[in-house]
Structure formats: structure tokens, C-alpha cells
Amino acid sequence: MKHILSILTVAVLLSACNNKPQAVEETEAVNMDTTTVTTAVTNSINCYAFTSKGLTVNMYIEQYGEEVTGRLTYDFAEKDDNEGLLKGRFYGDTLIADYAFKSEGTTSIREVAFIKKGNQLTEGYGDVAEKDGKMVFKNRSSLSFTGTALNEVPCKE
């Protein structure tokens, strides 16, 4: 009987691991003998935009906990656009992500950084170097967040 209960418990745990939660915010409690560990998981979908003379930037991100995926587009008035996918994570209030994009017929990957303050994401800049086929920041701790400030906007369906 113990063996059957163990098999059922493992089956339930495995099926639970394959289901992605749909809630916007949920709290999960795990009982480990006499210790209870509680973690908060935040799921969200957000859109951000910036428009100024000759430049439009749009960002769509899906966040699950600290992990982020999405799309980022830079539309320059007199240059080729950059459009691609984001994959990264939040470290506190700072989003660090790989941006895989196409520009001038070439696909490239570069690391991007944004800091979140209120309803804005401000782009960070710093020295970069090529590593493993992509451009990455040499020193993330020396980034300057004085770039384009994207404002949160309603997402278009």
C-alpha cells in the first residue's frame, strides 16, 4: 500500500511540474517536515513604448517570476529597423536580456539592460565586447541608465 501511495505522489508531483500557472499572482507554500517555505510568484504581461523625433521603440514582455521573454522593436526614421526577441531575467529592478534581432538582413544577438522605475523601463548603456558570438556588457555594475525611457502602455491584442 505504501508503494502505491508513493507512486501516486510522484505522479501528482510530476504532472504539477508540467503545468504553467495562469494566475497573475500566486503564493506557493511547500511543507518540508516541520519547516514551511513560502515563495511569491508574479506572472504579468506588460507593454512599453517610446516615441520621439525619428525613433519609436516598442517592447512587449511576459514575466513569470524573474524570467522574461518578449519582443523589442527599434523603428528608426531613416535607418533600418531592429526587430527581435528578448529572453532574460530581472535582477531586482534591472532587466538583463539577450536581444536576438534582424537588421539590414543580418541576425545578431546583443545583451540589453533596462532599469524599472515606477511605470518606466529606462535603457542602460555600457562598454560591450563580443563573447560566444554575441555582444555582451563588459561590466554590468558600471551600466549607465540614461538611455531611452519607455513608458508602460496598454498592450494591443
QUITA-V620677 format. One record per run of one state. SS is the DSSP state (A for helix, B for strand, O for the rest). FROM is the first residue (numbers start at 1). LEN is the number of residues. If there is no record, write none. Layout:
SS/FROM/LEN
SS/FROM/LEN
This chain:
O/1/1
A/2/16
O/18/7
B/25/8
O/33/2
B/35/18
O/53/2
B/55/10
O/65/2
B/67/10
O/77/5
B/82/10
O/92/2
B/94/10
O/104/2
B/106/12
O/118/2
B/120/6
O/126/2
B/128/4
O/132/2
B/134/4
O/138/2
A/140/3
O/143/1
B/144/1
O/145/4
B/149/5
O/154/4
